[in-house]
Amino acid sequence: MYSPNLGDGAIAACIDHAIRQQLPGVKPGWLDLAGRTEFPRQPSKGRQAAITLMASLPSPVDQLIGEQIIRHQARSRLEPLLARTLPSTSALMLGGGQLLSDVHMNFPVKLAALGTGAAQWDIPVVIHGVGVTETWHPRATALFLKLLGNRKLVSVCVRDRASHENLLRHAGDEFAPRGRLDLRIAPDPALLAPDAFDLQISDAATGRIGLGITHPSALQAHGEGAAPSGHDAISNVAALASNLTANGFRPVLFTNGAFEDEAFLARLVASKTFAAFKSGVEVAPRASSPAGLARLIAGFDGVIAHRLHANILSFALGGVPVGLAWDAKMRGFFDLIDEAGLLQTSACPDPAQAVASLQDGLKRRAEMRQRARELSVAARAGVLESLDRVC
């Protein structure tokens, strides 16, 4: 909920809105898996150095060290929060995001702690709208299977077909005809953004296109292929911006709020490469809340971005998302919206092709908006169905 990557908070805000609107007698409270109780105003000391170091380690070493770091974090931050919160909690919904992922052992450890607390306090649990990665390391698999076998877990809902297939492959016995759990698919809750953030979708074109900036270390840590170097990433942004400008658009550089992305944006703006094209480019200040991120993206005709929820928010708010492929979750979303052609095949795409895809999408904007409305209805129904399992 309180991640500096505000896409996570957007998911939480949309779930919160759906529940309060439909069931005013239910009062949602939020548990941040990192133990935060408010949005951080500055990055944790050493965070970026730690992320870069972990991403450079061989996978088994990363898993071993990552588990120890996350266990310490869970003991010092998450578990005290659980001890204060769970005794007065009647149900738990683990909602949204790429939660069933083993990167740095972050979620396996934290979700196992949450499952243990739920069993201790006899609280029913539902997992809703999550992404599931294709591979889990053995230690992560053991922790995730412990969560999925928890007697208090009653239902699992994933956000796309790829996640559905991945989870069946990892833990099919729990969902077999004679198993305990049901497994459903519902669209990402962030598709409810127009209602949740009270934003009107305008028919007027602004010409502004958001260029999402992501630190290459994030792509290296979470992505499937080789991440671009910092130099290559900056050069690619420059080429995209130049191509957009040549085609009559006004590029706007922005981030989802993650501090490492903001640091990379500052590096880009200070580079000699940026000096050559900065006159035609805006640089958006960092949004301070999920609502602020949604308002920013609502002002774009579309986005070209790596971050999944920059693309989801753009689509939900009437824009055209052009995704930069680096992780299977991107393919899952663009398949869901029937726009696989808008997903570029590289984290550093051909600029002319990316802009041509954007232009094609803008021609079909009315059709895409209708699809977004249909998926928002399904997203809302999915949240309420999951809630019904535990309330």
N, C-alpha and C positions, 0 to 999 in steps of 0.2 A: 504493500500500500504506500509506504513512504520511501520507496526507492528513488534515488535521484534520476534514474531512467523513468521518466514520467509516463511512458506507455504502460508500465505496470500499474500505476495509480489510476490511469484511465480505465483499465479493466475493472478495478475495484469500484470506482465511482459509478460505472455503468451497472454493475451488479447491484450496488446499493440502491440506485435509483429504481431499478426494476422491482426490487423487493418492497421498498417504501411506497411506491406508487400503487402496486397491486394489493399489498397486504400491510396496511398502515399499523396493524397491531403488532407486527414483527419489528423489533428494533435491532438492526445490524450494528455490531461493533467490530473493529478491525484489529487483527493480529498481524503485525509485520514479521515475516519469517527471519529477518535479520535483527529483530528486537528493537527496532526504531519506534519511536512514538511521535515523531514529527518529521517533516521534510528537512534534510540536512542543508545547511547554507554553504558549506564548503566541503571539499573532499577529505576523506580520512587520510591521515598522514601515512605516506608510504603505500597507499592503495595501488596507484598506477605502477609503481616499481614492482610490487608483489604480483600484479596481473601479468606484467611483461615477463617476469621471471618464471611464473608458473606455466605460461604458454610456451616457454622455451624448453621445458623439461620433457624427457621421455615420458610417455603416458603412464607406465607403472609407478614412476617416481612422483609424478604429478598427483596421481590418485592417493598414494601413501601420505605424502606431505599435506595435500589438500584436506584429507580426512582429519588429520590432527589439528590443523588450523581451524577448520569449521567446527569441530567438536569443542574446542576451547571457546569459540565465539558463541556457540549454542549454550554452553554452560554459563557463560558470564552475562549474556544478553537475552537469549530467547527463553531459557527455562525459568528465570525469575519472572518474566512477563507472563508465561503460562501459569505459573503458580498463583499470580494475582488475578488472572482472568478466568481460567477454566472453572473454578468452583461456582461461578455465577452464570455459566454458559449452558444453554439447553441443547444446542446443536452446532456443528462445525461444517462450513463449506469451504473447501480448499479450491479457490477459484482462479482460473485463467493462467496464462503464461506457459512457457516451456518448462513446466514443473517436473515432468518425468524425464529428466536429463541428468547425466552424471558428471557434467563438467566441474572439475576441481572437487567433486564429491559434495558440492554445496547443498543441493536439494535432497539427495538421499539421506544425509545426516539430519537435516532440519525436519524433514517430513517424518522421519522415524521418531524423532523426539515428540512431535505433535501427536503422532499415533499412540505413543506410549501414554502421553497425558490424557488423551481421549479415553483410552481403556481404563486408566486409573480413576477418572471421574465419571465413567459410564456415560459418555457423550456420543450420540450417533454422529457419523461423519459421512459426507458426500464429497466426491471430487468432481469439479465441474469445469468444462471448457478448456481443458489443458492440452498442451502439445506433448507428444511422446517421441523421443529420439529413436533412431533405427538401432543403435547399438548401446548396450550397457556393459561396463566392466564387471567382473565377477563380484567384487565387493559391493558395488552399487546395486547389482541385481539382488543380492541377498537382502539388502536393506529395503529396496522397493517391494520385494516379494513379502517381506515381513509386514509392510504397510498394507499391501493388498490382501493379506491374509488376516489382518486385524479384525477381530470379531465385531468392532463398532463401525467398520466401514460398510455402508449399505448400498452404494451406487457409485458408478464411475461414468462420467460423460467427457468425451474428448472433442476437439474442435475441428477435426478434419479426417478424411478417410485414411490418409497415410498414418496418422496417429492411431487410429482404430486398428489397422493392420499390424502396426508395430507392437501395440500392447497385447494383442492376441498371440503374437509370436513370442513375446517375453513371458507372458503369464496366462496362457490360454486355459489352463486348468481351472483358474478362478472364475472364468466366464463360460465354461462348458455348460451344456444343458443341465447337468446335475450339480454345477457349481453354485456358489453363494451369491455372486454379484451379477447385476445387469450391466451391460455396456452400451452406451448410446453415443450419438454424435449430435452436437448442436453448434451453430456458428459462434465465433468469438464474441464474447459479451461487448467488446468495444464497438461493435456495429450499432449499439444503442446510443452512440455519442450525441447525435443531434438532440434527442430528448433529454439525455442525462445532463448535458451542458447548456440546454435551452438555446441552441444555435439554429438560426434560420438558414436554409440552403438557398443561395441566390442563383438566379438564372444569368446574371450579368458576368461576363468574362472580365477578369482583371489583367490578364497577361502575365501575372506573377506565378512563377514555378519554384517550389521549394526544392532545394538541393540538400538532401540530408547528409550530414557529415558524421562519419563513424571512425573511431580510432582503429587503425589496422590491427592492434592487439586483440580487440574484441572479435574481429573476424578470424584471427588465428586461433583464439581460445575456443570459439563456438562453431566455427565453420568446418566445412567438409574438405575443402581443397587448400592450396597454398594461398595465403593472404598476400595482398599487395604490400610492397614496401611503402614507407611513408612518402618517399619521393614520387613513386608511381601513383599513389593515391592522390597526392596534390596535383600532379600533372593531369590525371584523369578528370578531377573536378574542374580544373582550368579549361580543359577541352570541352567538357559538357557545358560550362557556363558560356564559353565563346560560341558554341553551336546554337545554344538557346538564344543568345543575343542576336546572332545572325538571322535567326528565323522569327524575330520580332517579339520574343519573350523577355521578361525581366527576371533573371535568376535571383533567388533569395537563399543565402546559406543559413542553415539552422541545424540544431541538434534536438534530440529527444530529451536532453537535459543531463545525461550521464556526464559526470565531471571529466572523465577521460576523453569523451568526445569534444567537450568544450575546450580542453587543453589542445587537442589536435586542430580544432577550428582556429584557435589563436595562433598556432604554429603556421597554419595555412595562410592566414591573413598577413602574417609577418614575412612571408616568403617572397623571394624575388619573382617567382612565378605569378603570384597573386597581383603584384604591382602592374603586370602587363594587361590585366583585364578588370581591375577593380572598379573602374569608372562606370561600368554597366551593371554592377552587382550590388545588391543589398546584403547586409549581414544582420540577421535578426538577433536581438538580445535573448539570452537564455530565459525560457519560460520558468516560472517559479512554482507552478502547480499543474496538475493534469488539465484543469479547465483552461489555463493559460496556453498550454500546448495545443489543445483542441481549437481554441480561438485563432491561434497563429496559423494552423494548418487550414482552417476554414477560409482563410483569406487567400489561399492559393488555388489556381485552376487545376493544379496537379502537383505531384511530387515525384522526384527520382531519388530513391533512397534504399539503403540496406536494411534499416531498422523496420521490423515487421509492423509495429504499431504506428509508424509514420504512414505506411501504406494503408493500413486498415482505417485509420482516422480519415485520411484523405478520401478513400472510397466511401466511407459512411457519410461524410460531409459534402458529398457531391462532386469531388475532384476526381482526377484520373491518376491512379497510382502506377508508377513504372518502377518495378522492383529490380534490385540488383542481386542476382543469385549468389548465395554463399552458404546457405543452410537449407535443409529439406523443408523446414517450416515455411519458407517463402513459397516453395512449390505448392505446398498444401493449401495456402491461402489463395493463390492465383488459380488453382484448379477449382477451389470452392466457388469463386466468383465467375467462373467460366471465362477467364481472361488470361490463359496461359501465355498468349502472345505478347502480353505486356511485361512479362518477366524476362529480363535480359539474362543471357546465359553465362555471364561472367561478373565477378565482383568489380572489375574494371571494364565496363562495357565499351563497345564502339560508340563514340558520342553521336555520330550521325544516325546510327540505328536506334539508339535510345530516344533521341528526339523525334525520329520518324514514328516510333511506337507511341509516343506521347500525342503526336498530332493525329494519329489514327484513332486513339482513344477519345480525343476531344470531339471528333466527328460523331462518335457514338455515345456521347455523354448522357443524353436522355435515356437511352436504353440501359446504360450502366446504373443510373440513378434508380430506375425501376427495380433492377436486381438488388441494389442496396436496401431498398425499402422492404422487399420480400425477405431478405436475409435478416433484417432487423426484427421483423415479426417472429421469425424462427428463433433468433437469439433470445428474445424476451421469453418465449414459450419454454425454451430450454432451461433458462435460469429458474423459472417458476416450477418446472417439473422436477428439477433437482431439489429445490427447496421442499417440495411436497414429500420427498422421500424421507426427510428428517424432521419435519414439523407436522 
